[in-house]
Amino acid sequence: MLIFLLFASFSTAVADESLMRAEVRSLWKHPLFDLRVGFMSVDELAPEQAPYMCGAVNPLSWLSVEACGNGAGVLHQKDIADFAHFRLRAETVKLTEGRVETGLMAGVGFAEVQRSTDAPGFRFGGAESGQVEAAGPEVSMGVRMRMWSSNQVYMVVDADAGLAHIPGAPEVMGAQDAQVPFGALTIGVGL
């Protein structure tokens, strides 16, 4: 429903060409946060059985702190696989055309894979036999597009791809090696 209302208000803004040419001036001077849903692809991991979600907080106009995954261990305790990301993302290039901002994003942080119910904490390094989760560093590149429907609310589309080095991935996921490539596409709203 929220996304429908955002699309409706954005299409109204698009219809008024003077609004499209107006400069976006948020009350907060830059985006504060956004929530997105979508899907993620990891070759060695079975398709996620819960929606893939991301939450990002923007302490600076060019920097965000982001967490993504299906919410295992936080929003639910289901016995399902997950690939979660915890990272900083910096906007390295930004293009603005009216109320649309497109940015090239570079990210660094860590990822965690799990094949079963989430256990507290993160397990970096190699995995022991029977271990159900493992974590390691990751890097990513992506493109984020914000379409402002007003001076405070925007719709966001984010495409991201990267590589995680998770030494425990072969044991936990049955991966060929510790290098785990991933890709994600999400859509959402923000302030």
Secondary structure, DSSP 8 states (H G I E B T S, - for coil): -HHHHHHHHHHHHHHSHHHHHS----TTSS--EEEEEEEEE-TTS---SS-EEEEEEEEETTEEEEEEES-BTTTB--S--EEEEEEEEEEEEEEEETTEEEEEEEEEEEEEEESSS--SS--BS---TT--EEEEEEEEEEEEEEEESSSS-EEEEEEEEEEEE-TTHHHHH--SSSEEEEEEEEEEEE-
